[in-house]
Amino acid sequence: MKKLRRWFKNLSPQRAILLYYFLALAAATGLLSIPVFYREGNIPFIDTLFVAASAISVTGLSPVTIVETFNTQGYILLMFLMNLGGIGIMAVGTLLWILLGRKIGVKERRQIIADNAQYKMSGAVKLVQDIITLLIAVEVAGALIYITYFYIETGSLSHAILHGTFLSVSATTNGGLDLYSNSLTHLEGNIFIEIPVMCQIALGAIGYPVLIELKHFFSKKSPGFRFSLFTKVAVSAYGILLVLGAAVIYLLESARYFADKNIFSSLLSSLFLSTSTRSGGITTVAVDQLSEATQLIMSVLMFIGASPSSAGGGIRTTTFAILILFLIAFSRGRQHINIFQRRLARKDIERAFAVFTLAVGLVFSGVLIVLIADGHQFTLTQIIFEVTSAFGTTGTSTGITEQLSTVSKLTVMAFMFIGRIGFVSFLLAISSRQRELTYKYSEERLMVG
């Protein structure tokens, strides 16, 4: 027991977070194995594990139809698991410690900032409190809108509360699960649902620090407040990707899927698809009806993912922004990247390239594994879409999840897991302790390009 305590005490923050998510996955799988949450008996263990991983990682991919498999108790459990994954294991754990009156030590604070991709330890507990408060506020606001709409449509208050609350939780946490067999495709063009859902997905994916800064900006208690460089870059990158993604999707599908639709409905659907690729998973358009070109564009957008310290995955929007800014600076012969009157740290540029390179290699490996296991029944585009959807914790699918083999399901689960804990945290968790060399070799140039 002493050795176990010593081992746990010496864990790095990243490895501790990895352990916590594994424990959460095990607990979620155990709960979802109880028959009381199902309509008619249990499902195969691999599917139970898959649904648990999808809920904890707030991805949304599922080998079973949620509404046909689970009962009301199961829906409530899934909402709890999506909130647990969306808020973050460390944030929920910290809240419990606060409620129990326990002191949050330095080790716990280091784990909090690692789980939320932060650099400063000061204000870690306040960050957790703000994240939980903001997410609950957004969920409540969304739930009230959906409950009102569903009650007017169906006249059933119980139906409205259940479906409205589940949709709000799924959208805010970017969980992607739904209580329909076709996501929200039956509500395509419905602005009363699509616009609020898009707003909730965006709020969950743009980054918790951004939301906290927005709260301070609109607060009268913070005169002279200025946005951080992170917020400026994250919002700019998110907005550009959102608009460009919607524009490309619209152009590719204008003569195909949108051919018989009016321009407003087409633009709204394009914007919804682009928003969903940030990490939402909920969609109003059946993805399998889109062209392969559109599916590949969506795969790229899902690979980029959401902002750091959010409910989303992928390489993150700021990583992509740094790569583009570096290419622009390099093409102009500049040695440094300057943006918003600030110079980016060299370490962040190196980290961005490391994340991008390793992520490409990892996704390629995942695609290759699924292609070997299930390439006889799915196209390469479908497999790329599924793997990038898992890596970006998006949850949108072309409809192949249920037919995946056990090997492919395990591969997709691994990508969902990596996407949720963050690629940098995952790399630091599996790497050995870093040691600075006490010596230097002579420098020499090498031909490249």
C-alpha positions in Angstrom: 0.0 0.0 0.0 2.9 2.4 0.8 4.5 1.7 -2.5 1.2 2.4 -4.3 0.8 5.7 -2.4 4.4 6.7 -3.2 3.9 5.8 -6.9 0.7 7.8 -7.0 2.3 10.8 -5.3 5.1 10.8 -7.8 2.8 10.8 -10.8 3.1 13.8 -13.2 -0.1 15.9 -13.5 -0.6 14.5 -17.1 -0.3 10.9 -16.0 -2.6 11.5 -13.0 -5.2 12.9 -15.4 -4.8 10.0 -17.7 -5.3 7.7 -14.7 -8.4 9.6 -13.6 -10.0 9.4 -17.0 -9.3 5.6 -17.2 -10.9 5.2 -13.8 -13.9 7.4 -14.9 -14.2 5.2 -18.0 -14.2 2.0 -15.9 -16.8 3.4 -13.6 -19.0 4.6 -16.5 -18.7 1.2 -18.1 -19.7 -0.5 -14.9 -22.7 1.7 -14.5 -23.8 1.2 -18.1 -23.6 -2.5 -17.6 -26.5 -2.5 -15.1 -29.7 -3.7 -16.8 -31.9 -1.0 -15.1 -30.7 1.5 -17.6 -31.9 -0.4 -20.7 -35.2 -1.0 -22.4 -34.7 -4.7 -23.1 -31.6 -6.3 -21.6 -27.9 -5.4 -21.9 -25.9 -4.8 -25.1 -22.5 -6.5 -25.9 -19.7 -5.4 -23.6 -17.7 -3.8 -26.4 -20.7 -1.6 -27.2 -21.2 -0.7 -23.5 -17.5 0.3 -23.3 -17.8 2.2 -26.5 -20.9 4.2 -25.3 -19.1 4.9 -22.0 -16.0 6.2 -23.8 -18.1 8.3 -26.1 -20.0 9.9 -23.2 -16.9 10.5 -21.0 -15.0 11.9 -24.0 -18.1 13.9 -25.1 -17.7 12.6 -28.6 -21.1 11.3 -29.7 -20.2 8.3 -31.8 -22.3 5.2 -30.8 -22.7 1.7 -32.1 -26.3 1.6 -30.8 -29.3 3.9 -31.3 -29.6 5.7 -27.9 -33.4 6.2 -28.0 -34.0 2.5 -28.9 -31.5 1.1 -26.4 -31.7 3.1 -23.2 -34.7 4.1 -21.0 -35.3 7.3 -19.1 -32.8 6.3 -16.3 -30.2 5.6 -19.0 -30.8 9.0 -20.5 -30.2 10.7 -17.2 -27.0 8.7 -16.6 -25.7 9.6 -20.1 -26.4 13.3 -19.3 -24.4 13.0 -16.1 -21.5 11.3 -18.0 -21.5 14.0 -20.7 -21.4 16.7 -18.1 -18.6 14.9 -16.3 -16.6 14.7 -19.6 -17.5 18.3 -20.7 -16.7 20.0 -17.4 -13.6 17.8 -16.9 -12.7 15.1 -14.4 -10.4 17.4 -12.4 -13.0 20.2 -12.3 -15.7 17.9 -11.0 -13.2 16.4 -8.5 -12.2 19.9 -7.3 -15.8 20.8 -6.8 -16.4 17.8 -4.6 -13.3 18.7 -2.6 -14.6 22.2 -2.1 -18.0 20.9 -1.0 -16.4 18.6 1.5 -14.3 21.4 2.9 -11.0 19.9 1.8 -8.0 22.1 1.0 -6.9 22.2 -2.7 -3.1 21.7 -2.6 -0.4 22.5 -5.1 -0.5 19.0 -6.6 -4.3 19.3 -7.3 -3.8 22.8 -8.7 -1.1 21.5 -11.1 -3.5 18.8 -12.3 -6.3 21.3 -12.8 -4.1 23.5 -15.0 -2.9 20.5 -16.9 -6.4 19.2 -17.5 -7.4 22.7 -18.8 -4.3 23.4 -20.8 -3.3 26.4 -18.7 0.2 27.7 -17.8 -0.5 29.7 -14.6 -1.3 27.9 -11.3 -2.8 31.0 -9.7 -6.5 31.1 -9.9 -6.9 27.4 -10.7 -9.7 26.8 -8.3 -11.5 30.0 -9.4 -11.2 28.7 -13.0 -13.0 25.5 -12.0 -15.8 27.4 -10.3 -16.2 29.7 -13.3 -16.3 26.7 -15.8 -18.9 24.9 -13.8 -21.1 28.0 -13.3 -20.9 29.0 -17.0 -21.7 25.5 -18.4 -24.7 25.1 -16.1 -25.9 28.6 -17.0 -25.7 27.8 -20.7 -27.3 24.4 -20.3 -30.2 25.9 -18.3 -30.8 28.7 -20.9 -30.7 26.2 -23.8 -33.0 23.7 -21.9 -35.6 26.4 -21.4 -35.7 27.2 -25.1 -36.0 23.6 -26.2 -38.5 22.7 -23.5 -40.7 25.5 -24.6 -40.4 24.5 -28.3 -41.0 20.8 -27.7 -44.0 21.5 -25.4 -45.6 23.7 -28.0 -45.0 21.1 -30.7 -46.1 18.0 -28.7 -48.2 19.2 -25.8 -46.4 16.8 -23.5 -44.5 18.4 -20.7 -42.6 15.3 -19.7 -41.5 14.7 -23.3 -40.5 18.4 -23.6 -38.4 18.3 -20.4 -36.6 15.1 -21.2 -35.8 15.9 -24.9 -35.1 19.6 -24.2 -32.7 18.9 -21.3 -30.9 16.1 -23.1 -30.4 18.2 -26.2 -29.1 21.2 -24.2 -26.6 19.0 -22.3 -25.5 17.3 -25.5 -25.0 20.6 -27.3 -23.3 22.5 -24.5 -20.9 19.7 -23.6 -20.4 19.0 -27.3 -21.5 15.4 -26.4 -23.2 14.8 -29.7 -25.6 12.1 -28.4 -29.3 12.5 -29.2 -32.7 10.9 -28.5 -33.5 10.4 -32.2 -32.4 7.8 -34.6 -31.2 10.4 -37.1 -29.7 13.2 -35.0 -31.6 16.4 -35.8 -32.1 15.8 -39.6 -35.8 15.9 -39.1 -35.4 19.5 -37.9 -33.3 20.8 -40.8 -34.2 24.4 -41.5 -35.8 24.9 -38.1 -34.2 28.1 -36.9 -35.8 27.8 -33.4 -33.6 24.7 -32.8 -30.6 25.1 -35.2 -29.5 28.6 -34.1 -29.6 27.9 -30.3 -27.9 24.5 -30.8 -25.1 26.2 -32.9 -24.7 28.8 -30.2 -24.3 26.2 -27.5 -21.9 24.1 -29.5 -19.8 27.2 -30.1 -19.8 28.2 -26.4 -18.7 24.7 -25.5 -15.9 24.6 -28.1 -14.5 28.1 -28.1 -12.6 27.6 -24.8 -13.6 28.2 -21.2 -11.0 31.0 -20.7 -12.7 32.9 -23.5 -16.1 32.6 -21.8 -14.6 33.7 -18.5 -13.0 36.7 -20.1 -16.2 37.6 -21.9 -17.9 37.5 -18.5 -15.3 39.9 -17.0 -15.6 42.1 -20.1 -19.3 42.6 -19.6 -19.0 42.9 -15.9 -19.1 46.4 -14.3 -16.6 45.1 -11.7 -13.8 44.9 -14.3 -13.2 48.5 -15.7 -10.5 48.8 -18.3 -10.5 45.0 -18.9 -8.4 43.8 -21.8 -8.7 40.5 -23.6 -5.7 38.1 -23.5 -3.7 37.1 -26.6 -5.2 33.6 -26.2 -8.7 34.9 -26.4 -8.0 37.0 -29.5 -6.3 34.2 -31.4 -8.8 31.5 -30.3 -11.8 33.6 -31.3 -10.2 34.7 -34.6 -9.2 31.2 -35.6 -12.6 29.8 -34.6 -14.5 32.5 -36.5 -12.3 32.1 -39.7 -12.6 28.3 -39.7 -16.4 28.5 -39.1 -17.0 30.9 -42.0 -14.5 29.3 -44.4 -15.9 25.8 -43.5 -19.5 26.9 -44.2 -18.5 28.6 -47.4 -16.6 25.6 -48.8 -19.4 23.2 -47.8 -22.0 25.4 -49.5 -20.0 25.6 -52.7 -19.4 21.9 -52.8 -23.0 21.0 -52.2 -24.8 23.9 -54.0 -25.3 21.8 -57.1 -25.9 18.5 -55.2 -27.5 18.3 -51.8 -28.6 21.9 -51.7 -29.8 21.9 -55.4 -33.5 21.8 -54.5 -33.3 24.0 -51.4 -33.6 27.7 -51.0 -30.5 29.7 -50.3 -31.3 30.6 -46.7 -31.9 27.0 -45.7 -28.7 25.9 -47.6 -26.6 28.6 -45.9 -28.0 27.7 -42.5 -27.3 24.0 -43.0 -23.8 24.8 -44.2 -23.1 26.9 -41.2 -24.5 24.2 -38.9 -22.3 21.6 -40.5 -19.2 23.8 -40.1 -20.2 24.5 -36.4 -20.7 20.8 -35.7 -17.2 19.9 -37.0 -15.6 22.0 -34.3 -16.7 19.2 -31.9 -20.5 19.3 -31.8 -21.5 16.0 -33.3 -25.1 17.0 -33.7 -26.1 17.4 -37.3 -29.2 18.4 -39.2 -27.9 16.9 -42.5 -27.4 13.2 -43.1 -23.6 13.1 -43.7 -23.8 10.0 -45.9 -25.8 12.0 -48.4 -23.0 14.5 -48.9 -20.2 14.2 -51.5 -16.9 12.6 -50.7 -15.2 16.0 -51.2 -17.4 17.6 -48.5 -16.8 14.7 -46.2 -13.0 15.1 -46.6 -13.3 18.9 -45.9 -15.3 18.1 -42.8 -12.6 15.5 -41.8 -10.0 18.3 -42.0 -12.1 20.6 -39.9 -12.7 17.8 -37.3 -9.0 17.1 -37.2 -8.3 20.7 -36.3 -11.1 20.5 -33.7 -12.0 23.0 -31.0 -10.1 25.5 -28.9 -7.8 24.5 -26.0 -9.5 24.2 -22.5 -12.9 23.4 -24.0 -15.1 20.4 -24.4 -13.6 19.6 -27.8 -10.7 17.7 -29.1 -8.4 17.7 -32.2 -5.1 19.5 -32.6 -6.9 22.7 -31.5 -7.6 25.9 -33.3 -4.7 27.8 -31.8 -2.3 25.1 -33.0 -3.6 25.5 -36.5 -3.4 29.3 -36.2 0.2 29.1 -35.2 1.1 26.9 -38.1 -0.5 29.3 -40.6 1.1 32.3 -39.0 4.5 30.6 -39.1 4.1 29.8 -42.8 3.1 33.4 -43.5 6.1 34.8 -41.5 8.5 32.3 -43.1 7.3 33.2 -46.7 8.0 36.8 -45.9 11.5 36.1 -44.5 10.6 37.0 -40.9 12.2 35.2 -37.9 9.4 35.8 -35.4 5.6 35.6 -35.4 3.9 38.8 -34.4 0.2 39.1 -33.9 -2.0 41.5 -32.0 1.1 43.5 -31.1 2.6 40.5 -29.3 5.4 38.1 -30.3 4.7 34.4 -30.0 7.0 32.3 -27.8 9.4 30.0 -29.7 8.4 27.2 -27.5 4.7 27.4 -28.5 5.7 27.4 -32.2 7.8 24.3 -31.7 5.0 22.6 -29.7 2.5 23.4 -32.4 4.6 21.7 -35.1 5.2 18.7 -32.8 1.5 18.3 -32.1 0.6 18.6 -35.8 3.3 16.2 -37.0 2.6 13.6 -34.4 -1.2 14.0 -34.8 -1.0 13.4 -38.5 1.1 10.2 -37.9 -1.3 9.0 -35.2 -4.4 9.6 -37.3 -2.8 7.9 -40.3 -2.0 4.9 -38.1 -5.6 4.8 -36.9 -7.0 5.0 -40.5 -4.6 2.2 -41.5 -5.7 -0.1 -38.7 -9.4 0.4 -39.5 -8.7 0.1 -43.2 -7.0 -3.3 -42.6 -9.7 -4.5 -40.3 -12.8 -3.2 -42.2 -11.5 -1.9 -45.5 -13.5 -4.6 -47.3 -16.8 -3.0 -46.3 -16.1 0.7 -46.1 -14.5 3.3 -48.4 -11.3 5.1 -47.4 -13.3 8.4 -47.1 -15.7 6.8 -44.6 -12.8 5.5 -42.5 -10.9 8.8 -42.5 -14.2 10.6 -41.5 -14.8 8.2 -38.6 -11.2 8.4 -37.2 -11.0 12.2 -37.5 -14.4 12.4 -35.9 -13.2 10.4 -32.9 -9.9 12.3 -32.7 -11.7 15.7 -32.7 -14.3 14.2 -30.3 -16.9 15.4 -32.8 -19.2 12.4 -33.1 -20.5 12.9 -36.6 -20.5 9.7 -38.6 -21.4 8.5 -42.1 -23.3 5.7 -40.4 -20.6 3.0 -40.2 -20.0 3.0 -36.4 -22.4 0.2 -35.7 -20.8 -2.0 -38.3 -17.2 -1.6 -37.1 -15.3 -4.7 -36.0 -14.0 -5.0 -32.5 -10.5 -4.0 -33.5 -11.9 -0.9 -35.2 -14.1 0.0 -32.3 -11.2 -0.2 -29.9 -9.1 2.0 -32.2 -11.9 4.6 -32.4 -12.3 4.5 -28.6 -8.6 5.2 -28.2 -8.8 8.2 -30.4 -11.9 9.5 -28.5 -9.9 9.1 -25.3 -6.8 10.9 -26.6 -9.0 13.7 -28.1 -10.6 14.4 -24.8 -7.6 14.5 -22.5 -5.7 16.6 -25.0 -3.0 15.6 -27.4 -0.3 17.4 -25.5 -1.3 16.0 -22.2 -1.4 12.5 -23.8 2.1 12.9 -25.2 3.5 14.1 -21.9 1.7 11.3 -20.0 3.3 8.5 -22.1 6.7 10.1 -22.5 9.6 9.6 -20.0 10.8 12.4 -17.8 12.6 15.1 -19.6 16.2 15.7 -18.8 18.3 18.6 -20.0 21.6 17.7 -21.7 24.7 19.0 -19.9 26.6 19.3 -23.1 26.2 20.8 -26.6 27.3 19.5 -30.1 28.6 21.9 -32.7 25.9 23.3 -35.0 25.9 22.4 -38.7 23.4 23.3 -41.5 21.5 20.7 -43.4 19.9 21.0 -46.9 16.1 21.0 -46.8 13.4 21.6 -49.4 
